[in-house]
Structures are given as C-alpha cells and as structure tokens.
C-alpha cells in the first residue's frame, strides 16, 4: 500500500499540472472510495491477492488525492 502511495504521489504533481488540482483530487478520492467499497466484500476466505489488490487501489487513491 505504501509503495502505491509513494508512486502516485510522485506523479500527482505532473498530473495536477496537466488536468488541474480539482480533477486530480476528485479522481484520487473516487479511487479511494471505490477501494473502500470493495473492502466491504472481504470475508474470512478472501485470497491474499484480492486483499492486496484492494490495498494497492486504496494506496493509489490516497497518493493521488494528496497535494503538495
């Protein structure tokens, strides 16, 4: 998750310059919300790969929504 935050945070400044801060932050928050909604489906037998994918999505959304 932290690797996803770092990677998206590093490119967030370039994306913000290209499409604007509002759209960048809104997209990041939408990805974060979608990842949180996906985590509602986690159950006892959920494979680690599915959990990892959801955490990477969550980290990517958080990294994109943060602003320098």
mmCIF file as Biopython writes it, N, C-alpha, C and O atoms, coordinates in Angstrom:
data_model
#
loop_
_atom_site.group_PDB
_atom_site.id
_atom_site.type_symbol
_atom_site.label_atom_id
_atom_site.label_alt_id
_atom_site.label_comp_id
_atom_site.label_asym_id
_atom_site.label_entity_id
_atom_site.label_seq_id
_atom_site.pdbx_PDB_ins_code
_atom_site.Cartn_x
_atom_site.Cartn_y
_atom_site.Cartn_z
_atom_site.occupancy
_atom_site.B_iso_or_equiv
_atom_site.auth_seq_id
_atom_site.auth_asym_id
_atom_site.pdbx_PDB_model_num
ATOM 1   N N  . UNK A ? 1  ? 0.825   -1.186  0.000   1.0 0.0 1  A 1 
ATOM 2   C CA . UNK A ? 1  ? 0.000   0.000   0.000   1.0 0.0 1  A 1 
ATOM 3   C C  . UNK A ? 1  ? 0.875   1.258   0.000   1.0 0.0 1  A 1 
ATOM 4   O O  . UNK A ? 1  ? 0.606   2.206   -0.738  1.0 0.0 1  A 1 
ATOM 5   N N  . UNK A ? 2  ? 1.913   1.259   0.824   1.0 0.0 2  A 1 
ATOM 6   C CA . UNK A ? 2  ? 2.764   2.449   0.895   1.0 0.0 2  A 1 
ATOM 7   C C  . UNK A ? 2  ? 3.505   2.687   -0.413  1.0 0.0 2  A 1 
ATOM 8   O O  . UNK A ? 2  ? 3.758   3.834   -0.783  1.0 0.0 2  A 1 
ATOM 9   N N  . UNK A ? 3  ? 3.854   1.614   -1.116  1.0 0.0 3  A 1 
ATOM 10  C CA . UNK A ? 3  ? 4.512   1.775   -2.415  1.0 0.0 3  A 1 
ATOM 11  C C  . UNK A ? 3  ? 3.575   2.442   -3.410  1.0 0.0 3  A 1 
ATOM 12  O O  . UNK A ? 3  ? 4.008   3.251   -4.230  1.0 0.0 3  A 1 
ATOM 13  N N  . UNK A ? 4  ? 2.292   2.104   -3.341  1.0 0.0 4  A 1 
ATOM 14  C CA . UNK A ? 4  ? 1.310   2.733   -4.227  1.0 0.0 4  A 1 
ATOM 15  C C  . UNK A ? 4  ? 1.126   4.211   -3.878  1.0 0.0 4  A 1 
ATOM 16  O O  . UNK A ? 4  ? 0.999   5.052   -4.768  1.0 0.0 4  A 1 
ATOM 17  N N  . UNK A ? 5  ? 1.114   4.519   -2.588  1.0 0.0 5  A 1 
ATOM 18  C CA . UNK A ? 5  ? 1.014   5.923   -2.170  1.0 0.0 5  A 1 
ATOM 19  C C  . UNK A ? 5  ? 2.214   6.708   -2.686  1.0 0.0 5  A 1 
ATOM 20  O O  . UNK A ? 5  ? 2.061   7.801   -3.231  1.0 0.0 5  A 1 
ATOM 21  N N  . UNK A ? 6  ? 3.407   6.148   -2.513  1.0 0.0 6  A 1 
ATOM 22  C CA . UNK A ? 6  ? 4.624   6.830   -2.953  1.0 0.0 6  A 1 
ATOM 23  C C  . UNK A ? 6  ? 4.620   7.036   -4.469  1.0 0.0 6  A 1 
ATOM 24  O O  . UNK A ? 6  ? 4.889   8.136   -4.952  1.0 0.0 6  A 1 
ATOM 25  N N  . UNK A ? 7  ? 4.316   5.983   -5.206  1.0 0.0 7  A 1 
ATOM 26  C CA . UNK A ? 7  ? 4.358   6.079   -6.668  1.0 0.0 7  A 1 
ATOM 27  C C  . UNK A ? 7  ? 3.364   7.098   -7.204  1.0 0.0 7  A 1 
ATOM 28  O O  . UNK A ? 7  ? 3.712   7.912   -8.059  1.0 0.0 7  A 1 
ATOM 29  N N  . UNK A ? 8  ? 2.133   7.062   -6.711  1.0 0.0 8  A 1 
ATOM 30  C CA . UNK A ? 8  ? 1.138   8.006   -7.231  1.0 0.0 8  A 1 
ATOM 31  C C  . UNK A ? 8  ? 1.363   9.423   -6.723  1.0 0.0 8  A 1 
ATOM 32  O O  . UNK A ? 8  ? 1.037   10.394  -7.406  1.0 0.0 8  A 1 
ATOM 33  N N  . UNK A ? 9  ? 1.924   9.538   -5.518  1.0 0.0 9  A 1 
ATOM 34  C CA . UNK A ? 9  ? 2.215   10.869  -5.004  1.0 0.0 9  A 1 
ATOM 35  C C  . UNK A ? 9  ? 3.319   11.540  -5.811  1.0 0.0 9  A 1 
ATOM 36  O O  . UNK A ? 9  ? 3.307   12.757  -5.992  1.0 0.0 9  A 1 
ATOM 37  N N  . UNK A ? 10 ? 4.267   10.752  -6.294  1.0 0.0 10 A 1 
ATOM 38  C CA . UNK A ? 10 ? 5.352   11.322  -7.085  1.0 0.0 10 A 1 
ATOM 39  C C  . UNK A ? 10 ? 4.869   11.854  -8.438  1.0 0.0 10 A 1 
ATOM 40  O O  . UNK A ? 10 ? 5.406   12.839  -8.944  1.0 0.0 10 A 1 
ATOM 41  N N  . UNK A ? 11 ? 3.869   11.211  -9.016  1.0 0.0 11 A 1 
ATOM 42  C CA . UNK A ? 11 ? 3.366   11.683  -10.314 1.0 0.0 11 A 1 
ATOM 43  C C  . UNK A ? 11 ? 2.180   12.621  -10.177 1.0 0.0 11 A 1 
ATOM 44  O O  . UNK A ? 11 ? 1.720   13.184  -11.171 1.0 0.0 11 A 1 
ATOM 45  N N  . UNK A ? 12 ? 1.676   12.798  -8.955  1.0 0.0 12 A 1 
ATOM 46  C CA . UNK A ? 12 ? 0.495   13.648  -8.761  1.0 0.0 12 A 1 
ATOM 47  C C  . UNK A ? 12 ? 0.751   15.096  -9.176  1.0 0.0 12 A 1 
ATOM 48  O O  . UNK A ? 12 ? -0.152  15.756  -9.690  1.0 0.0 12 A 1 
ATOM 49  N N  . UNK A ? 13 ? 1.957   15.594  -8.963  1.0 0.0 13 A 1 
ATOM 50  C CA . UNK A ? 13 ? 2.258   16.980  -9.341  1.0 0.0 13 A 1 
ATOM 51  C C  . UNK A ? 13 ? 2.183   17.168  -10.850 1.0 0.0 13 A 1 
ATOM 52  O O  . UNK A ? 13 ? 1.679   18.186  -11.325 1.0 0.0 13 A 1 
ATOM 53  N N  . UNK A ? 14 ? 2.682   16.192  -11.606 1.0 0.0 14 A 1 
ATOM 54  C CA . UNK A ? 14 ? 2.612   16.289  -13.067 1.0 0.0 14 A 1 
ATOM 55  C C  . UNK A ? 14 ? 1.174   16.174  -13.559 1.0 0.0 14 A 1 
ATOM 56  O O  . UNK A ? 14 ? 0.766   16.879  -14.483 1.0 0.0 14 A 1 
ATOM 57  N N  . UNK A ? 15 ? 0.415   15.287  -12.938 1.0 0.0 15 A 1 
ATOM 58  C CA . UNK A ? 15 ? -0.988  15.129  -13.320 1.0 0.0 15 A 1 
ATOM 59  C C  . UNK A ? 15 ? -1.772  16.396  -12.986 1.0 0.0 15 A 1 
ATOM 60  O O  . UNK A ? 15 ? -2.628  16.828  -13.758 1.0 0.0 15 A 1 
ATOM 61  N N  . UNK A ? 16 ? -1.474  16.984  -11.831 1.0 0.0 16 A 1 
ATOM 62  C CA . UNK A ? 16 ? -2.147  18.219  -11.424 1.0 0.0 16 A 1 
ATOM 63  C C  . UNK A ? 16 ? -1.852  19.347  -12.402 1.0 0.0 16 A 1 
ATOM 64  O O  . UNK A ? 16 ? -2.740  20.129  -12.742 1.0 0.0 16 A 1 
ATOM 65  N N  . UNK A ? 17 ? -0.613  19.431  -12.851 1.0 0.0 17 A 1 
ATOM 66  C CA . UNK A ? 17 ? -0.255  20.468  -13.824 1.0 0.0 17 A 1 
ATOM 67  C C  . UNK A ? 17 ? -0.980  20.249  -15.150 1.0 0.0 17 A 1 
ATOM 68  O O  . UNK A ? 17 ? -1.299  21.208  -15.852 1.0 0.0 17 A 1 
ATOM 69  N N  . UNK A ? 18 ? -1.236  19.006  -15.485 1.0 0.0 18 A 1 
ATOM 70  C CA . UNK A ? 18 ? -1.883  18.714  -16.771 1.0 0.0 18 A 1 
ATOM 71  C C  . UNK A ? 18 ? -3.400  18.885  -16.729 1.0 0.0 18 A 1 
ATOM 72  O O  . UNK A ? 18 ? -3.982  19.445  -17.658 1.0 0.0 18 A 1 
ATOM 73  N N  . UNK A ? 19 ? -4.051  18.409  -15.656 1.0 0.0 19 A 1 
ATOM 74  C CA . UNK A ? 19 ? -5.520  18.418  -15.652 1.0 0.0 19 A 1 
ATOM 75  C C  . UNK A ? 19 ? -6.129  19.285  -14.558 1.0 0.0 19 A 1 
ATOM 76  O O  . UNK A ? 19 ? -7.347  19.464  -14.523 1.0 0.0 19 A 1 
ATOM 77  N N  . UNK A ? 20 ? -5.320  19.817  -13.681 1.0 0.0 20 A 1 
ATOM 78  C CA . UNK A ? 20 ? -5.837  20.689  -12.626 1.0 0.0 20 A 1 
ATOM 79  C C  . UNK A ? 20 ? -5.973  19.958  -11.297 1.0 0.0 20 A 1 
ATOM 80  O O  . UNK A ? 20 ? -6.109  18.736  -11.246 1.0 0.0 20 A 1 
ATOM 81  N N  . UNK A ? 21 ? -5.933  20.739  -10.231 1.0 0.0 21 A 1 
ATOM 82  C CA . UNK A ? 21 ? -5.954  20.171  -8.883  1.0 0.0 21 A 1 
ATOM 83  C C  . UNK A ? 21 ? -7.300  19.538  -8.539  1.0 0.0 21 A 1 
ATOM 84  O O  . UNK A ? 21 ? -7.346  18.462  -7.943  1.0 0.0 21 A 1 
ATOM 85  N N  . UNK A ? 22 ? -8.381  20.193  -8.907  1.0 0.0 22 A 1 
ATOM 86  C CA . UNK A ? 22 ? -9.699  19.660  -8.548  1.0 0.0 22 A 1 
ATOM 87  C C  . UNK A ? 22 ? -9.949  18.284  -9.134  1.0 0.0 22 A 1 
ATOM 88  O O  . UNK A ? 22 ? -10.412 17.381  -8.437  1.0 0.0 22 A 1 
ATOM 89  N N  . UNK A ? 23 ? -9.647  18.124  -10.404 1.0 0.0 23 A 1 
ATOM 90  C CA . UNK A ? 23 ? -9.886  16.841  -11.054 1.0 0.0 23 A 1 
ATOM 91  C C  . UNK A ? 23 ? -8.936  15.767  -10.526 1.0 0.0 23 A 1 
ATOM 92  O O  . UNK A ? 23 ? -9.331  14.609  -10.390 1.0 0.0 23 A 1 
ATOM 93  N N  . UNK A ? 24 ? -7.704  16.133  -10.232 1.0 0.0 24 A 1 
ATOM 94  C CA . UNK A ? 24 ? -6.744  15.174  -9.687  1.0 0.0 24 A 1 
ATOM 95  C C  . UNK A ? 24 ? -7.199  14.676  -8.319  1.0 0.0 24 A 1 
ATOM 96  O O  . UNK A ? 24 ? -7.199  13.472  -8.061  1.0 0.0 24 A 1 
ATOM 97  N N  . UNK A ? 25 ? -7.583  15.596  -7.450  1.0 0.0 25 A 1 
ATOM 98  C CA . UNK A ? 25 ? -8.027  15.225  -6.108  1.0 0.0 25 A 1 
ATOM 99  C C  . UNK A ? 25 ? -9.333  14.448  -6.163  1.0 0.0 25 A 1 
ATOM 100 O O  . UNK A ? 25 ? -9.499  13.468  -5.437  1.0 0.0 25 A 1 
ATOM 101 N N  . UNK A ? 26 ? -10.253 14.868  -7.007  1.0 0.0 26 A 1 
ATOM 102 C CA . UNK A ? 26 ? -11.532 14.163  -7.140  1.0 0.0 26 A 1 
ATOM 103 C C  . UNK A ? 26 ? -11.335 12.736  -7.635  1.0 0.0 26 A 1 
ATOM 104 O O  . UNK A ? 26 ? -11.998 11.814  -7.160  1.0 0.0 26 A 1 
ATOM 105 N N  . UNK A ? 27 ? -10.434 12.554  -8.578  1.0 0.0 27 A 1 
ATOM 106 C CA . UNK A ? 27 ? -10.143 11.211  -9.082  1.0 0.0 27 A 1 
ATOM 107 C C  . UNK A ? 27 ? -9.533  10.346  -7.981  1.0 0.0 27 A 1 
ATOM 108 O O  . UNK A ? 27 ? -9.912  9.187   -7.817  1.0 0.0 27 A 1 
ATOM 109 N N  . UNK A ? 28 ? -8.603  10.901  -7.240  1.0 0.0 28 A 1 
ATOM 110 C CA . UNK A ? 28 ? -7.992  10.157  -6.136  1.0 0.0 28 A 1 
ATOM 111 C C  . UNK A ? 28 ? -9.001  9.759   -5.081  1.0 0.0 28 A 1 
ATOM 112 O O  . UNK A ? 28 ? -8.961  8.638   -4.573  1.0 0.0 28 A 1 
ATOM 113 N N  . UNK A ? 29 ? -9.902  10.662  -4.747  1.0 0.0 29 A 1 
ATOM 114 C CA . UNK A ? 29 ? -10.927 10.345  -3.753  1.0 0.0 29 A 1 
ATOM 115 C C  . UNK A ? 29 ? -11.913 9.310   -4.276  1.0 0.0 29 A 1 
ATOM 116 O O  . UNK A ? 29 ? -12.399 8.479   -3.509  1.0 0.0 29 A 1 
ATOM 117 N N  . UNK A ? 30 ? -12.214 9.348   -5.566  1.0 0.0 30 A 1 
ATOM 118 C CA . UNK A ? 30 ? -13.108 8.351   -6.158  1.0 0.0 30 A 1 
ATOM 119 C C  . UNK A ? 30 ? -12.476 6.957   -6.130  1.0 0.0 30 A 1 
ATOM 120 O O  . UNK A ? 30 ? -13.150 5.969   -5.837  1.0 0.0 30 A 1 
ATOM 121 N N  . UNK A ? 31 ? -11.177 6.886   -6.437  1.0 0.0 31 A 1 
ATOM 122 C CA . UNK A ? 31 ? -10.471 5.596   -6.384  1.0 0.0 31 A 1 
ATOM 123 C C  . UNK A ? 31 ? -10.423 5.086   -4.941  1.0 0.0 31 A 1 
ATOM 124 O O  . UNK A ? 31 ? -10.601 3.893   -4.695  1.0 0.0 31 A 1 
ATOM 125 N N  . UNK A ? 32 ? -10.184 5.986   -3.995  1.0 0.0 32 A 1 
ATOM 126 C CA . UNK A ? 32 ? -10.160 5.602   -2.586  1.0 0.0 32 A 1 
ATOM 127 C C  . UNK A ? 32 ? -11.518 5.080   -2.141  1.0 0.0 32 A 1 
ATOM 128 O O  . UNK A ? 32 ? -11.600 4.058   -1.460  1.0 0.0 32 A 1 
ATOM 129 N N  . UNK A ? 33 ? -12.576 5.773   -2.519  1.0 0.0 33 A 1 
ATOM 130 C CA . UNK A ? 33 ? -13.930 5.344   -2.149  1.0 0.0 33 A 1 
ATOM 131 C C  . UNK A ? 33 ? -14.271 3.991   -2.774  1.0 0.0 33 A 1 
ATOM 132 O O  . UNK A ? 33 ? -14.863 3.134   -2.119  1.0 0.0 33 A 1 
ATOM 133 N N  . UNK A ? 34 ? -13.900 3.802   -4.030  1.0 0.0 34 A 1 
ATOM 134 C CA . UNK A ? 34 ? -14.172 2.520   -4.691  1.0 0.0 34 A 1 
ATOM 135 C C  . UNK A ? 34 ? -13.414 1.387   -4.004  1.0 0.0 34 A 1 
ATOM 136 O O  . UNK A ? 34 ? -13.945 0.286   -3.861  1.0 0.0 34 A 1 
ATOM 137 N N  . UNK A ? 35 ? -12.197 1.642   -3.584  1.0 0.0 35 A 1 
ATOM 138 C CA . UNK A ? 35 ? -11.421 0.613   -2.886  1.0 0.0 35 A 1 
ATOM 139 C C  . UNK A ? 35 ? -12.029 0.297   -1.521  1.0 0.0 35 A 1 
ATOM 140 O O  . UNK A ? 35 ? -12.063 -0.862  -1.108  1.0 0.0 35 A 1 
ATOM 141 N N  . UNK A ? 36 ? -12.499 1.306   -0.836  1.0 0.0 36 A 1 
ATOM 142 C CA . UNK A ? 36 ? -13.155 1.073   0.457   1.0 0.0 36 A 1 
ATOM 143 C C  . UNK A ? 36 ? -14.438 0.268   0.277   1.0 0.0 36 A 1 
ATOM 144 O O  . UNK A ? 36 ? -14.727 -0.627  1.072   1.0 0.0 36 A 1 
ATOM 145 N N  . UNK A ? 37 ? -15.203 0.580   -0.760  1.0 0.0 37 A 1 
ATOM 146 C CA . UNK A ? 37 ? -16.418 -0.184  -1.039  1.0 0.0 37 A 1 
ATOM 147 C C  . UNK A ? 37 ? -16.087 -1.632  -1.391  1.0 0.0 37 A 1 
ATOM 148 O O  . UNK A ? 37 ? -16.812 -2.548  -1.003  1.0 0.0 37 A 1 
ATOM 149 N N  . UNK A ? 38 ? -15.004 -1.839  -2.119  1.0 0.0 38 A 1 
ATOM 150 C CA . UNK A ? 38 ? -14.597 -3.200  -2.464  1.0 0.0 38 A 1 
ATOM 151 C C  . UNK A ? 38 ? -14.197 -3.983  -1.224  1.0 0.0 38 A 1 
ATOM 152 O O  . UNK A ? 38 ? -14.375 -5.200  -1.178  1.0 0.0 38 A 1 
ATOM 153 N N  . UNK A ? 39 ? -13.661 -3.304  -0.223  1.0 0.0 39 A 1 
ATOM 154 C CA . UNK A ? 39 ? -13.258 -3.991  1.005   1.0 0.0 39 A 1 
ATOM 155 C C  . UNK A ? 39 ? -14.450 -4.468  1.824   1.0 0.0 39 A 1 
ATOM 156 O O  . UNK A ? 39 ? -14.298 -5.320  2.700   1.0 0.0 39 A 1 
ATOM 157 N N  . UNK A ? 40 ? -15.618 -3.935  1.551   1.0 0.0 40 A 1 
ATOM 158 C CA . UNK A ? 40 ? -16.809 -4.403  2.256   1.0 0.0 40 A 1 
ATOM 159 C C  . UNK A ? 40 ? -17.107 -5.861  1.929   1.0 0.0 40 A 1 
ATOM 160 O O  . UNK A ? 40 ? -17.771 -6.550  2.704   1.0 0.0 40 A 1 
ATOM 161 N N  . UNK A ? 41 ? -16.622 -6.330  0.790   1.0 0.0 41 A 1 
ATOM 162 C CA . UNK A ? 41 ? -16.852 -7.708  0.388   1.0 0.0 41 A 1 
ATOM 163 C C  . UNK A ? 41 ? -15.846 -8.700  0.934   1.0 0.0 41 A 1 
ATOM 164 O O  . UNK A ? 41 ? -15.923 -9.889  0.623   1.0 0.0 41 A 1 
ATOM 165 N N  . UNK A ? 42 ? -14.903 -8.238  1.741   1.0 0.0 42 A 1 
ATOM 166 C CA . UNK A ? 42 ? -13.904 -9.146  2.304   1.0 0.0 42 A 1 
ATOM 167 C C  . UNK A ? 42 ? -14.569 -10.115 3.284   1.0 0.0 42 A 1 
ATOM 168 O O  . UNK A ? 42 ? -15.380 -9.724  4.124   1.0 0.0 42 A 1 
ATOM 169 N N  . UNK A ? 43 ? -14.207 -11.362 3.151   1.0 0.0 43 A 1 
ATOM 170 C CA . UNK A ? 43 ? -14.723 -12.393 4.051   1.0 0.0 43 A 1 
ATOM 171 C C  . UNK A ? 43 ? -13.554 -13.210 4.590   1.0 0.0 43 A 1 
ATOM 172 O O  . UNK A ? 43 ? -12.397 -12.939 4.272   1.0 0.0 43 A 1 
ATOM 173 N N  . UNK A ? 44 ? -13.856 -14.173 5.379   1.0 0.0 44 A 1 
ATOM 174 C CA . UNK A ? 44 ? -12.823 -14.980 6.023   1.0 0.0 44 A 1 
ATOM 175 C C  . UNK A ? 44 ? -11.948 -15.713 5.018   1.0 0.0 44 A 1 
ATOM 176 O O  . UNK A ? 44 ? -10.747 -15.854 5.250   1.0 0.0 44 A 1 
ATOM 177 N N  . UNK A ? 45 ? -12.496 -16.174 3.934   1.0 0.0 45 A 1 
ATOM 178 C CA . UNK A ? 45 ? -11.723 -16.947 2.975   1.0 0.0 45 A 1 
ATOM 179 C C  . UNK A ? 45 ? -11.208 -16.153 1.787   1.0 0.0 45 A 1 
ATOM 180 O O  . UNK A ? 45 ? -10.807 -16.743 0.784   1.0 0.0 45 A 1 
ATOM 181 N N  . UNK A ? 46 ? -11.209 -14.828 1.877   1.0 0.0 46 A 1 
ATOM 182 C CA . UNK A ? 46 ? -10.758 -13.995 0.765   1.0 0.0 46 A 1 
ATOM 183 C C  . UNK A ? 46 ? -9.267  -14.227 0.501   1.0 0.0 46 A 1 
ATOM 184 O O  . UNK A ? 46 ? -8.459  -14.155 1.426   1.0 0.0 46 A 1 
ATOM 185 N N  . UNK A ? 47 ? -8.900  -14.504 -0.747  1.0 0.0 47 A 1 
ATOM 186 C CA . UNK A ? 47 ? -7.480  -14.731 -1.057  1.0 0.0 47 A 1 
ATOM 187 C C  . UNK A ? 47 ? -6.631  -13.479 -0.810  1.0 0.0 47 A 1 
ATOM 188 O O  . UNK A ? 47 ? -7.104  -12.348 -0.915  1.0 0.0 47 A 1 
ATOM 189 N N  . UNK A ? 48 ? -5.370  -13.723 -0.481  1.0 0.0 48 A 1 
ATOM 190 C CA . UNK A ? 48 ? -4.458  -12.613 -0.221  1.0 0.0 48 A 1 
ATOM 191 C C  . UNK A ? 48 ? -4.284  -11.714 -1.436  1.0 0.0 48 A 1 
ATOM 192 O O  . UNK A ? 48 ? -4.107  -10.504 -1.290  1.0 0.0 48 A 1 
ATOM 193 N N  . UNK A ? 49 ? -4.331  -12.280 -2.617  1.0 0.0 49 A 1 
ATOM 194 C CA . UNK A ? 49 ? -4.168  -11.475 -3.839  1.0 0.0 49 A 1 
ATOM 195 C C  . UNK A ? 49 ? -5.292  -10.446 -3.963  1.0 0.0 49 A 1 
ATOM 196 O O  . UNK A ? 49 ? -5.047  -9.313  -4.377  1.0 0.0 49 A 1 
ATOM 197 N N  . UNK A ? 50 ? -6.513  -10.824 -3.612  1.0 0.0 50 A 1 
ATOM 198 C CA . UNK A ? 50 ? -7.639  -9.890  -3.674  1.0 0.0 50 A 1 
ATOM 199 C C  . UNK A ? 50 ? -7.490  -8.787  -2.638  1.0 0.0 50 A 1 
ATOM 200 O O  . UNK A ? 50 ? -7.775  -7.623  -2.919  1.0 0.0 50 A 1 
ATOM 201 N N  . UNK A ? 51 ? -7.049  -9.149  -1.455  1.0 0.0 51 A 1 
ATOM 202 C CA . UNK A ? 51 ? -6.829  -8.143  -0.403  1.0 0.0 51 A 1 
ATOM 203 C C  . UNK A ? 51 ? -5.719  -7.188  -0.818  1.0 0.0 51 A 1 
ATOM 204 O O  . UNK A ? 51 ? -5.832  -5.976  -0.630  1.0 0.0 51 A 1 
ATOM 205 N N  . UNK A ? 52 ? -4.655  -7.729  -1.379  1.0 0.0 52 A 1 
ATOM 206 C CA . UNK A ? 52 ? -3.522  -6.913  -1.819  1.0 0.0 52 A 1 
ATOM 207 C C  . UNK A ? 52 ? -3.948  -5.939  -2.916  1.0 0.0 52 A 1 
ATOM 208 O O  . UNK A ? 52 ? -3.547  -4.775  -2.900  1.0 0.0 52 A 1 
ATOM 209 N N  . UNK A ? 53 ? -4.743  -6.398  -3.850  1.0 0.0 53 A 1 
ATOM 210 C CA . UNK A ? 53 ? -5.213  -5.527  -4.933  1.0 0.0 53 A 1 
ATOM 211 C C  . UNK A ? 53 ? -6.051  -4.376  -4.388  1.0 0.0 53 A 1 
ATOM 212 O O  . UNK A ? 53 ? -5.933  -3.241  -4.850  1.0 0.0 53 A 1 
ATOM 213 N N  . UNK A ? 54 ? -6.888  -4.670  -3.415  1.0 0.0 54 A 1 
ATOM 214 C CA . UNK A ? 54 ? -7.707  -3.609  -2.830  1.0 0.0 54 A 1 
ATOM 215 C C  . UNK A ? 54 ? -6.867  -2.618  -2.047  1.0 0.0 54 A 1 
ATOM 216 O O  . UNK A ? 54 ? -7.142  -1.419  -2.077  1.0 0.0 54 A 1 
ATOM 217 N N  . UNK A ? 55 ? -5.860  -3.092  -1.352  1.0 0.0 55 A 1 
ATOM 218 C CA . UNK A ? 55 ? -4.982  -2.178  -0.616  1.0 0.0 55 A 1 
ATOM 219 C C  . UNK A ? 55 ? -4.133  -1.330  -1.554  1.0 0.0 55 A 1 
ATOM 220 O O  . UNK A ? 55 ? -3.863  -0.166  -1.259  1.0 0.0 55 A 1 
ATOM 221 N N  . UNK A ? 56 ? -3.711  -1.895  -2.674  1.0 0.0 56 A 1 
ATOM 222 C CA . UNK A ? 56 ? -2.955  -1.115  -3.656  1.0 0.0 56 A 1 
ATOM 223 C C  . UNK A ? 56 ? -3.845  -0.021  -4.248  1.0 0.0 56 A 1 
ATOM 224 O O  . UNK A ? 56 ? -3.401  1.112   -4.436  1.0 0.0 56 A 1 
ATOM 225 N N  . UNK A ? 57 ? -5.099  -0.362  -4.539  1.0 0.0 57 A 1 
ATOM 226 C CA . UNK A ? 57 ? -6.036  0.651   -5.023  1.0 0.0 57 A 1 
ATOM 227 C C  . UNK A ? 57 ? -6.268  1.752   -4.005  1.0 0.0 57 A 1 
ATOM 228 O O  . UNK A ? 57 ? -6.341  2.930   -4.355  1.0 0.0 57 A 1 
ATOM 229 N N  . UNK A ? 58 ? -6.381  1.367   -2.756  1.0 0.0 58 A 1 
ATOM 230 C CA . UNK A ? 58 ? -6.564  2.352   -1.676  1.0 0.0 58 A 1 
ATOM 231 C C  . UNK A ? 58 ? -5.351  3.268   -1.575  1.0 0.0 58 A 1 
ATOM 232 O O  . UNK A ? 58 ? -5.497  4.485   -1.468  1.0 0.0 58 A 1 
ATOM 233 N N  . UNK A ? 59 ? -4.167  2.691   -1.608  1.0 0.0 59 A 1 
ATOM 234 C CA . UNK A ? 59 ? -2.945  3.498   -1.538  1.0 0.0 59 A 1 
ATOM 235 C C  . UNK A ? 59 ? -2.789  4.409   -2.748  1.0 0.0 59 A 1 
ATOM 236 O O  . UNK A ? 59 ? -2.351  5.552   -2.619  1.0 0.0 59 A 1 
ATOM 237 N N  . UNK A ? 60 ? -3.146  3.903   -3.919  1.0 0.0 60 A 1 
ATOM 238 C CA . UNK A ? 60 ? -3.075  4.734   -5.122  1.0 0.0 60 A 1 
ATOM 239 C C  . UNK A ? 60 ? -4.016  5.914   -5.062  1.0 0.0 60 A 1 
ATOM 240 O O  . UNK A ? 60 ? -3.656  7.021   -5.462  1.0 0.0 60 A 1 
ATOM 241 N N  . UNK A ? 61 ? -5.207  5.688   -4.570  1.0 0.0 61 A 1 
ATOM 242 C CA . UNK A ? 61 ? -6.160  6.788   -4.426  1.0 0.0 61 A 1 
ATOM 243 C C  . UNK A ? 61 ? -5.711  7.823   -3.410  1.0 0.0 61 A 1 
ATOM 244 O O  . UNK A ? 61 ? -5.858  9.025   -3.627  1.0 0.0 61 A 1 
ATOM 245 N N  . UNK A ? 62 ? -5.165  7.348   -2.301  1.0 0.0 62 A 1 
ATOM 246 C CA . UNK A ? 62 ? -4.675  8.278   -1.281  1.0 0.0 62 A 1 
ATOM 247 C C  . UNK A ? 62 ? -3.494  9.094   -1.795  1.0 0.0 62 A 1 
ATOM 248 O O  . UNK A ? 62 ? -3.397  10.292  -1.529  1.0 0.0 62 A 1 
ATOM 249 N N  . UNK A ? 63 ? -2.607  8.447   -2.525  1.0 0.0 63 A 1 
ATOM 250 C CA . UNK A ? 63 ? -1.450  9.166   -3.068  1.0 0.0 63 A 1 
ATOM 251 C C  . UNK A ? 63 ? -1.843  10.193  -4.091  1.0 0.0 63 A 1 
ATOM 252 O O  . UNK A ? 63 ? -1.230  11.256  -4.180  1.0 0.0 63 A 1 
ATOM 253 N N  . UNK A ? 64 ? -2.849  9.890   -4.856  1.0 0.0 64 A 1 
ATOM 254 C CA . UNK A ? 64 ? -3.279  10.829  -5.902  1.0 0.0 64 A 1 
ATOM 255 C C  . UNK A ? 64 ? -4.063  11.998  -5.325  1.0 0.0 64 A 1 
ATOM 256 O O  . UNK A ? 64 ? -4.032  13.101  -5.871  1.0 0.0 64 A 1 
ATOM 257 N N  . UNK A ? 65 ? -4.764  11.760  -4.223  1.0 0.0 65 A 1 
ATOM 258 C CA . UNK A ? 65 ? -5.572  12.844  -3.660  1.0 0.0 65 A 1 
ATOM 259 C C  . UNK A ? 65 ? -4.771  13.786  -2.779  1.0 0.0 65 A 1 
ATOM 260 O O  . UNK A ? 65 ? -5.254  14.867  -2.440  1.0 0.0 65 A 1 
ATOM 261 N N  . UNK A ? 66 ? -3.558  13.401  -2.400  1.0 0.0 66 A 1 
ATOM 262 C CA . UNK A ? 66 ? -2.749  14.312  -1.590  1.0 0.0 66 A 1 
ATOM 263 C C  . UNK A ? 66 ? -2.102  15.351  -2.504  1.0 0.0 66 A 1 
ATOM 264 O O  . UNK A ? 66 ? -1.792  15.076  -3.663  1.0 0.0 66 A 1 
ATOM 265 N N  . UNK A ? 67 ? -1.913  16.514  -1.971  1.0 0.0 67 A 1 
ATOM 266 C CA . UNK A ? 67 ? -1.398  17.627  -2.773  1.0 0.0 67 A 1 
ATOM 267 C C  . UNK A ? 67 ? -0.196  18.222  -2.087  1.0 0.0 67 A 1 
ATOM 268 O O  . UNK A ? 67 ? -0.171  18.355  -0.864  1.0 0.0 67 A 1 
ATOM 269 N N  . UNK A ? 68 ? 0.788   18.574  -2.859  1.0 0.0 68 A 1 
ATOM 270 C CA . UNK A ? 68 ? 1.995   19.184  -2.280  1.0 0.0 68 A 1 
ATOM 271 C C  . UNK A ? 68 ? 1.833   20.664  -2.157  1.0 0.0 68 A 1 
ATOM 272 O O  . UNK A ? 68 ? 2.744   21.348  -1.692  1.0 0.0 68 A 1 
#
